[in-house]
Amino acid sequence: MNNLFKGSYNVLGILARGTDYIAKRPRFHPVAPPVEMIINDIKEMDRKYNYDYYFLTTEDVNIRMKLIQEFGSKLKFLKPKKDIEYDNQKFLYKYKSLYKNIDLNKVYLISIYILSKSIDIISARTGGALILFILSDGFRNKRVYFLGRYIN
């Protein structure tokens, strides 16, 4: 964290769920926010609180790239050695390449821990969000999206 944020604690954490949930829209699961909504909320919160950095956790390469384009070097994240190659045909848990992928799991768990230490948080409703809220000592400000549930 010191290497990423140069000792700063003025960090906005961002947990963005994408990939399989956006493509498959699993019945009764929380609707994932569009990346444009996340970007607007980051900008709005930054106007109020002037963060030194943003820390992103997502498995979705497209979301990561859009946020990099928007926020440049102010956006920090941990990246697995190899990105998930996703074809929109099945849920991530069904990909054999992800079974026992220690690197991917390590990056995800460390990222959730770092998110839990952010001063403020923007998050989709995910299993990871539950863990980061349990690990945190609370957040000064939070934006947790609930845009309904997929009803396919």
TORLODREN-614090 format. One record per residue: x, z, y of N, C-alpha, C in turn; residue in one letter. Coordinates in Angstrom, 1 decimal. Layout:
<rs>
X; Z; Y; X; Z; Y; X; Z; Y; A $
...
</rs>
This chain:
<rs>
0.8; 0.0; -1.2; 0.0; 0.0; 0.0; 0.9; 0.0; 1.3; M $
2.0; 0.7; 1.2; 2.9; 0.7; 2.4; 3.5; -0.6; 2.6; N $
3.8; -1.4; 1.5; 4.3; -2.7; 1.7; 3.3; -3.7; 2.2; N $
2.1; -3.5; 1.8; 1.0; -4.4; 2.2; 0.6; -4.2; 3.7; L $
0.5; -2.9; 4.0; -0.1; -2.5; 5.3; 0.9; -1.9; 6.3; F $
2.2; -1.9; 5.9; 3.2; -1.4; 6.8; 2.9; 0.0; 7.4; K $
2.3; 0.8; 6.5; 2.0; 2.2; 6.9; 0.7; 2.4; 7.6; G $
0.0; 1.4; 7.9; -1.3; 1.5; 8.6; -2.4; 1.9; 7.6; S $
-3.3; 2.7; 8.1; -4.5; 3.1; 7.3; -5.8; 2.5; 8.0; Y $
-5.6; 1.7; 9.0; -6.7; 1.1; 9.7; -7.0; -0.3; 9.0; N $
-7.6; -0.1; 7.8; -7.8; -1.3; 6.9; -9.2; -1.4; 6.5; V $
-9.8; -2.6; 6.7; -11.1; -2.9; 6.2; -11.0; -3.5; 4.8; L $
-11.7; -2.8; 3.8; -11.7; -3.3; 2.4; -12.9; -4.2; 2.2; G $
-12.7; -5.2; 1.4; -13.7; -6.2; 1.2; -13.7; -6.5; -0.3; I $
-14.9; -6.2; -1.0; -15.1; -6.6; -2.4; -16.1; -7.7; -2.4; L $
-15.7; -8.8; -2.9; -16.6; -10.0; -2.9; -16.7; -10.5; -4.4; A $
-17.9; -10.4; -4.9; -18.2; -11.0; -6.2; -18.6; -12.4; -6.1; R $
-18.1; -13.2; -6.9; -18.4; -14.6; -6.9; -18.5; -15.3; -8.2; G $
-17.9; -16.4; -8.4; -17.7; -17.2; -9.6; -18.9; -17.2; -10.5; T $
-19.0; -16.5; -11.6; -20.0; -16.6; -12.5; -21.4; -16.2; -12.0; D $
-21.4; -15.1; -11.2; -22.7; -14.7; -10.7; -23.3; -15.6; -9.7; Y $
-22.5; -16.3; -8.9; -23.1; -17.3; -8.0; -23.6; -18.5; -8.7; I $
-22.8; -18.9; -9.8; -23.2; -20.1; -10.5; -24.3; -19.9; -11.5; A $
-24.3; -18.7; -12.2; -25.3; -18.5; -13.3; -26.5; -17.7; -12.8; K $
-26.4; -17.0; -11.7; -27.6; -16.3; -11.2; -28.3; -15.4; -12.3; R $
-27.6; -14.5; -12.9; -28.2; -13.7; -14.0; -29.4; -12.9; -13.6; P $
-30.4; -13.1; -14.3; -31.7; -12.4; -14.1; -31.6; -10.9; -13.8; R $
-32.2; -10.4; -12.7; -32.2; -9.0; -12.3; -30.9; -8.5; -11.8; F $
-29.9; -9.3; -11.7; -28.6; -8.8; -11.1; -28.7; -9.0; -9.6; H $
-27.9; -8.2; -8.8; -27.9; -8.3; -7.4; -27.4; -9.7; -6.9; P $
-28.1; -10.2; -5.9; -27.7; -11.5; -5.4; -26.4; -11.3; -4.6; V $
-25.4; -12.2; -4.9; -24.2; -12.1; -4.2; -24.3; -12.7; -2.8; A $
-23.7; -12.1; -1.8; -23.8; -12.6; -0.4; -23.0; -13.9; -0.3; P $
-23.4; -14.8; 0.5; -22.6; -16.0; 0.8; -21.4; -15.7; 1.6; P $
-20.3; -16.4; 1.4; -19.1; -16.1; 2.0; -19.2; -16.1; 3.5; V $
-20.1; -17.0; 4.1; -20.3; -17.0; 5.5; -20.8; -15.7; 6.0; E $
-21.7; -15.0; 5.3; -22.2; -13.7; 5.7; -21.1; -12.7; 5.7; M $
-20.2; -12.7; 4.7; -19.1; -11.8; 4.6; -18.2; -12.0; 5.8; I $
-17.9; -13.3; 6.1; -17.0; -13.6; 7.3; -17.6; -13.1; 8.6; I $
-18.9; -13.3; 8.8; -19.5; -12.8; 10.0; -19.5; -11.3; 10.1; N $
-19.7; -10.6; 9.0; -19.6; -9.1; 9.0; -18.2; -8.6; 9.2; D $
-17.2; -9.3; 8.7; -15.8; -8.9; 8.9; -15.6; -9.0; 10.4; I $
-16.0; -10.1; 11.0; -15.7; -10.3; 12.5; -16.4; -9.3; 13.3; K $
-17.7; -9.0; 12.9; -18.5; -8.0; 13.7; -17.8; -6.6; 13.6; E $
-17.5; -6.2; 12.4; -16.8; -4.9; 12.3; -15.5; -4.8; 13.0; M $
-14.7; -5.9; 12.9; -13.4; -6.0; 13.6; -13.6; -5.9; 15.1; D $
-14.6; -6.5; 15.7; -14.8; -6.3; 17.1; -15.0; -4.9; 17.5; R $
-15.7; -4.1; 16.6; -16.0; -2.7; 16.9; -14.8; -1.8; 16.6; K $
-14.0; -2.1; 15.5; -13.0; -1.1; 15.1; -11.6; -1.7; 15.1; Y $
-11.4; -2.9; 15.4; -10.0; -3.5; 15.6; -9.1; -3.1; 14.5; N $
-9.3; -3.6; 13.3; -8.5; -3.3; 12.1; -7.2; -4.0; 12.2; Y $
-6.2; -3.3; 11.6; -4.8; -3.9; 11.5; -4.8; -5.0; 10.4; D $
-5.5; -4.7; 9.3; -5.5; -5.6; 8.2; -6.9; -5.6; 7.5; Y $
-7.1; -6.6; 6.7; -8.3; -6.6; 5.8; -7.7; -6.7; 4.4; Y $
-8.3; -6.0; 3.4; -7.8; -6.1; 2.0; -9.0; -6.6; 1.2; F $
-8.7; -7.7; 0.5; -9.8; -8.4; -0.3; -9.5; -8.3; -1.7; L $
-10.6; -8.0; -2.5; -10.6; -8.0; -3.9; -11.7; -9.0; -4.3; T $
-11.3; -10.1; -5.0; -12.3; -11.0; -5.6; -11.6; -11.8; -6.7; T $
-12.4; -12.2; -7.7; -11.9; -13.0; -8.8; -12.2; -14.5; -8.4; E $
-12.8; -14.8; -7.3; -13.3; -16.1; -6.9; -12.2; -16.8; -6.0; D $
-11.6; -17.8; -6.5; -10.5; -18.5; -5.8; -11.1; -19.1; -4.5; V $
-12.3; -19.7; -4.6; -12.9; -20.3; -3.4; -13.2; -19.3; -2.3; N $
-13.7; -18.1; -2.6; -13.9; -17.1; -1.6; -12.6; -16.7; -1.0; I $
-11.6; -16.5; -1.8; -10.3; -16.1; -1.3; -9.7; -17.1; -0.4; R $
-9.8; -18.4; -0.7; -9.3; -19.5; 0.1; -10.0; -19.6; 1.5; M $
-11.3; -19.4; 1.4; -12.1; -19.4; 2.7; -11.7; -18.3; 3.6; K $
-11.5; -17.1; 3.1; -11.1; -16.0; 3.9; -9.6; -16.1; 4.4; L $
-8.8; -16.7; 3.6; -7.4; -17.0; 4.1; -7.4; -17.9; 5.2; I $
-8.2; -19.0; 5.1; -8.3; -20.0; 6.2; -8.9; -19.3; 7.5; Q $
-9.8; -18.4; 7.3; -10.4; -17.8; 8.5; -9.5; -16.7; 9.1; E $
-8.9; -15.9; 8.3; -8.2; -14.7; 8.8; -6.7; -14.7; 8.7; F $
-6.1; -15.7; 8.0; -4.7; -15.8; 7.9; -3.9; -14.6; 7.4; G $
-2.8; -14.3; 8.0; -1.9; -13.2; 7.5; -2.5; -11.8; 7.7; S $
-3.6; -11.7; 8.4; -4.3; -10.4; 8.6; -5.0; -10.0; 7.3; K $
-5.3; -11.0; 6.4; -5.9; -10.7; 5.1; -4.9; -10.5; 4.1; L $
-5.0; -9.4; 3.4; -4.1; -9.0; 2.3; -4.9; -9.0; 1.0; K $
-4.2; -9.3; -0.1; -4.8; -9.2; -1.4; -3.7; -9.2; -2.5; F $
-4.1; -8.8; -3.7; -3.2; -8.9; -4.8; -3.7; -10.1; -5.6; L $
-2.8; -10.9; -6.1; -3.1; -12.1; -6.8; -2.5; -12.0; -8.2; K $
-3.4; -12.3; -9.3; -2.8; -12.3; -10.6; -1.8; -13.5; -10.7; P $
-1.0; -13.5; -11.8; 0.0; -14.5; -12.0; -0.7; -15.9; -12.1; K $
-1.9; -15.9; -12.7; -2.6; -17.1; -12.9; -4.1; -16.9; -12.5; K $
-4.6; -17.8; -11.7; -6.0; -17.7; -11.3; -6.9; -18.0; -12.5; D $
-8.2; -17.5; -12.4; -9.2; -17.8; -13.4; -9.6; -19.2; -13.2; I $
-9.5; -20.0; -14.3; -10.1; -21.4; -14.3; -11.5; -21.3; -14.8; E $
-12.4; -21.6; -13.9; -13.8; -21.4; -14.2; -14.6; -22.7; -14.1; Y $
-15.5; -23.0; -15.1; -16.2; -24.3; -15.1; -17.7; -24.1; -14.9; D $
-18.2; -23.0; -14.5; -19.6; -22.7; -14.2; -20.5; -22.8; -15.4; N $
-20.0; -22.8; -16.6; -20.8; -23.0; -17.8; -21.1; -21.7; -18.5; Q $
-20.3; -20.6; -18.3; -20.6; -19.3; -19.0; -20.1; -18.2; -18.1; K $
-20.4; -17.0; -18.5; -20.0; -15.8; -17.8; -18.5; -15.5; -18.0; F $
-17.9; -14.9; -17.1; -16.4; -14.7; -17.2; -16.1; -13.9; -18.5; L $
-16.9; -13.0; -18.9; -16.6; -12.1; -20.0; -16.5; -13.0; -21.3; Y $
-17.0; -14.2; -21.3; -17.0; -15.0; -22.5; -15.8; -15.9; -22.6; K $
-14.9; -15.9; -21.6; -13.7; -16.7; -21.6; -12.6; -16.0; -22.5; Y $
-12.2; -16.6; -23.5; -11.1; -16.0; -24.4; -9.8; -15.8; -23.7; K $
-9.5; -16.6; -22.7; -8.3; -16.5; -21.9; -8.2; -15.2; -21.1; S $
-9.4; -14.6; -20.9; -9.4; -13.3; -20.2; -9.3; -12.1; -21.1; L $
-9.5; -12.3; -22.4; -9.5; -11.1; -23.3; -8.0; -10.6; -23.3; Y $
-7.9; -9.3; -23.2; -6.6; -8.6; -23.2; -5.6; -9.2; -22.2; K $
-6.1; -9.7; -21.1; -5.2; -10.3; -20.1; -4.8; -9.1; -19.2; N $
-3.7; -8.5; -19.6; -3.2; -7.2; -19.0; -2.9; -7.5; -17.5; I $
-2.3; -8.6; -17.1; -2.0; -8.8; -15.7; -3.2; -8.9; -14.9; D $
-4.2; -9.6; -15.3; -5.5; -9.7; -14.5; -6.2; -8.4; -14.4; L $
-6.2; -7.6; -15.5; -6.8; -6.3; -15.5; -6.1; -5.3; -14.6; N $
-4.8; -5.4; -14.6; -3.9; -4.5; -13.8; -4.1; -4.8; -12.3; K $
-4.1; -6.1; -12.0; -4.3; -6.5; -10.6; -5.7; -6.0; -10.1; V $
-6.7; -6.2; -10.9; -8.1; -5.7; -10.6; -8.2; -4.2; -10.3; Y $
-7.6; -3.5; -11.3; -7.7; -2.0; -11.1; -6.9; -1.5; -9.9; L $
-5.7; -2.0; -9.7; -5.0; -1.6; -8.5; -5.7; -2.0; -7.3; I $
-6.3; -3.2; -7.3; -7.1; -3.6; -6.1; -8.2; -2.7; -5.8; S $
-9.0; -2.3; -6.8; -10.1; -1.4; -6.6; -9.6; -0.1; -6.1; I $
-8.5; 0.4; -6.6; -7.9; 1.7; -6.0; -7.6; 1.5; -4.6; Y $
-6.9; 0.4; -4.2; -6.5; 0.2; -2.8; -7.8; 0.1; -1.9; I $
-8.8; -0.6; -2.4; -10.1; -0.7; -1.7; -10.6; 0.7; -1.4; L $
-10.5; 1.6; -2.4; -11.1; 3.0; -2.3; -10.4; 3.8; -1.2; S $
-9.2; 3.3; -0.8; -8.4; 4.0; 0.3; -8.6; 3.4; 1.6; K $
-9.4; 2.3; 1.7; -9.7; 1.7; 3.0; -10.5; 2.6; 3.9; S $
-10.3; 2.5; 5.2; -11.1; 3.3; 6.1; -12.6; 2.9; 6.1; I $
-12.8; 1.6; 6.0; -14.2; 1.1; 6.0; -14.3; 0.1; 4.9; D $
-15.5; -0.3; 4.5; -15.7; -1.2; 3.3; -16.9; -2.1; 3.5; I $
-16.7; -3.4; 3.1; -17.7; -4.3; 2.9; -17.8; -4.7; 1.5; I $
-18.9; -4.6; 0.8; -19.0; -4.8; -0.6; -20.2; -5.4; -1.1; S $
-20.1; -6.3; -2.1; -21.2; -6.7; -2.9; -21.6; -5.6; -3.8; A $
-22.8; -5.6; -4.4; -23.2; -4.6; -5.4; -22.6; -5.1; -6.8; R $
-21.6; -4.4; -7.3; -21.0; -4.8; -8.5; -20.6; -3.5; -9.2; T $
-20.2; -3.6; -10.5; -19.7; -2.5; -11.2; -18.4; -2.0; -10.6; G $
-17.6; -2.9; -10.1; -16.4; -2.5; -9.4; -16.7; -1.6; -8.1; G $
-17.8; -1.9; -7.5; -18.1; -1.2; -6.3; -18.4; 0.3; -6.7; A $
-19.1; 0.5; -7.8; -19.3; 1.8; -8.3; -18.0; 2.6; -8.4; L $
-17.0; 2.0; -9.0; -15.8; 2.6; -9.3; -15.1; 2.9; -7.9; I $
-15.1; 2.0; -7.0; -14.4; 2.2; -5.8; -15.0; 3.3; -5.0; L $
-16.3; 3.5; -5.0; -17.0; 4.6; -4.3; -16.7; 5.9; -5.0; F $
-16.6; 5.9; -6.3; -16.3; 7.1; -7.0; -14.8; 7.6; -6.7; I $
-13.9; 6.6; -6.6; -12.5; 6.9; -6.3; -12.3; 7.3; -4.8; L $
-13.1; 6.9; -3.9; -12.9; 7.1; -2.5; -13.3; 8.5; -2.1; S $
-12.8; 8.9; -1.0; -13.2; 10.1; -0.3; -14.3; 9.9; 0.7; D $
-14.9; 8.7; 0.6; -15.9; 8.3; 1.5; -15.3; 7.3; 2.5; G $
-16.2; 6.6; 3.2; -15.8; 5.6; 4.1; -16.4; 5.9; 5.5; F $
-15.7; 5.6; 6.5; -16.2; 5.9; 7.9; -17.4; 5.0; 8.1; R $
-17.3; 3.7; 7.7; -18.4; 2.8; 7.9; -18.5; 1.9; 6.6; N $
-19.7; 1.5; 6.2; -19.8; 0.7; 5.0; -20.9; -0.3; 5.2; K $
-20.7; -1.4; 4.5; -21.8; -2.5; 4.5; -21.8; -2.9; 3.0; R $
-22.9; -2.5; 2.3; -23.1; -2.8; 0.9; -24.3; -3.7; 0.9; V $
-24.1; -5.0; 0.5; -25.1; -5.9; 0.5; -26.2; -5.7; -0.6; Y $
-27.4; -5.7; -0.2; -28.5; -5.8; -1.2; -29.4; -6.9; -0.7; F $
-29.3; -8.1; -1.3; -30.1; -9.3; -0.9; -31.1; -9.6; -1.9; L $
-31.5; -8.6; -2.7; -32.5; -8.8; -3.7; -31.8; -9.0; -5.0; G $
-32.6; -9.4; -6.0; -32.1; -9.7; -7.4; -32.5; -11.1; -7.8; R $
-31.6; -11.7; -8.6; -31.9; -13.0; -9.1; -33.1; -12.9; -10.0; Y $
-34.1; -13.8; -9.9; -35.3; -13.7; -10.7; -35.5; -14.9; -11.6; I $
-34.6; -15.9; -11.7; -34.7; -17.1; -12.5; -35.8; -17.1; -13.4; N $
</rs>
